[in-house]
Amino acid sequence: MFGLKTKPAASATGTAGDAPLPHHQLGHFPRLLSEADHPTKWEFPGYLDNPNCQWLSALKELYANPITFPASLSPEAGLMLHGLIRNLQPRMIIEVGSFCSVSSHWIASALLENGYEPKGPRPTGAHLQCFDDFGPVHKGPWRDVEMLTGRKEFVTERLTKAGLIDFVTLHPGDSSTRLTEMRDSLARDGGVDFAFIDGDHTLPGVKADFNAVEPVLNTGGFVLLHDTFPDQCSHDGPRQLLDTVHEFAQGRYEVIDLYLSPLNYGLGLMRRVR
């Protein structure tokens, strides 16, 4: 093509062709230039401010609670997640690490907007299974508030106020253990179409959650990992899983990085192709 030179594409196993460049060498990679650029709260976009939409009004109120910053998805990242569910149209969704339910709101609202029946069977029904220890949330970097008790009750109340609770079942406890216990019932219900893993961010933790859901992940289904750029978010488990998935699941997944705004903590999207 007019002398244009191209590099050979990597194969599905990641073993052929040139390896991708590390993200810090890419020509386009959003990053904070200094700590002074770091936001101190999530700003809910005006174009999403719709008092006639019950779930958006409830979500705006949830984002105003300082407990949601910075560990929850930003509104921009949440809108991306919502859009993925709207377009991919999964029927059985697993969420690991519900935290204060921001991501749960974005997912469940997409099921509502897709016109599915809550907790109904396929092909008209869809459901979100949320796994979290629902333990205390302590103060941390950029968060001066805490929630030492009652997180499960808080999440239930917020999803109820949003009109989304019928699409959601909460599973308290160790996520990989509970997922493993539920695999037979998930298989009977048609398997998992989409899994959002955002819980234990160590490599053993994120790999345990991945291994727990993979046996019932449908071909063509997706796994989405949060916090995939360690130099931006300080977690390295999800990045390591993305970079090594072909070592233990050779040829089964396509992998792509997604950038986030205003904090580029990153999302990693994997599609099961066999």
Number of C-alpha atoms within 10 A of each C-alpha: 5 4 5 5 7 7 8 10 12 13 13 15 15 21 13 11 11 12 13 11 8 7 12 12 9 10 7 8 11 18 17 13 8 7 7 8 11 12 14 12 17 20 14 17 10 7 6 14 13 12 11 8 12 14 23 18 16 19 25 20 12 19 21 15 13 16 21 21 21 18 18 21 25 24 22 17 24 19 17 16 20 21 15 15 22 17 11 12 16 21 26 25 25 21 23 26 22 24 25 24 23 23 25 27 28 24 27 27 25 23 27 19 11 16 12 20 18 20 17 13 15 14 10 13 16 24 25 25 19 22 26 22 18 23 15 14 15 12 13 12 8 14 16 11 15 14 14 12 12 12 18 21 10 15 21 19 13 22 23 15 15 20 17 23 21 15 24 22 14 18 17 14 14 16 24 23 13 16 24 17 12 14 19 13 11 19 14 9 13 16 22 24 22 27 26 25 26 24 23 21 21 16 16 13 16 23 20 17 24 21 14 20 23 18 14 21 26 20 15 14 23 25 24 21 27 24 25 26 23 15 13 15 16 12 19 16 22 30 23 17 20 19 12 13 19 18 12 8 13 14 17 18 24 17 19 12 17 16 17 21 14 18 20 21 24 23 23 22 19 22 20 19 14 12
